[in-house]
Amino acid sequence: MKKIAIGIQDFKKLITDNYYYIDKTKIIYNLLISNNYYFLSRPRRFGKS
């Protein structure tokens, strides 16, 4: 059974340790070419430590 990759930054580790990989490149591209404004929020205390 494949595992969900949380916090793994190494593509080689994703593949060799049998994690799910979801490519979001097309979603980001569609956001950029749509000529609309998007509010991308983050958790309240994200990156504060």
C-alpha positions in Angstrom: 0.0 0.0 0.0 1.3 3.4 -0.9 1.9 6.0 1.8 1.0 9.7 1.7 4.0 11.9 1.5 3.9 14.7 4.2 6.9 16.9 4.5 9.1 14.9 2.1 11.1 17.2 -0.2 13.2 14.6 -2.0 11.7 13.2 -5.3 14.0 10.1 -5.2 12.7 9.2 -1.7 9.1 9.6 -2.9 9.7 7.1 -5.7 12.0 4.6 -3.9 9.9 4.5 -0.7 6.6 4.0 -2.6 4.8 7.3 -1.7 2.0 8.9 -3.7 3.1 11.8 -5.9 0.6 14.4 -7.3 1.9 16.7 -10.0 0.2 20.1 -9.6 2.0 21.9 -12.4 -1.1 22.1 -14.6 -3.1 23.6 -11.8 -0.5 26.3 -11.1 -0.2 27.1 -14.8 -4.0 27.5 -15.1 -4.0 29.9 -12.1 -1.3 32.0 -13.8 -3.0 32.2 -17.2 -6.6 32.8 -16.0 -6.2 36.6 -15.5 -8.1 36.3 -12.2 -7.2 37.2 -8.6 -6.8 34.4 -6.1 -6.3 34.6 -2.4 -4.0 31.8 -1.3 -4.1 31.6 2.5 -1.8 29.8 4.9 -2.2 28.5 8.4 -2.0 31.3 11.1 1.3 30.3 12.7 2.9 28.9 9.5 6.6 29.6 9.4 6.8 31.5 12.7 9.4 29.3 14.4 
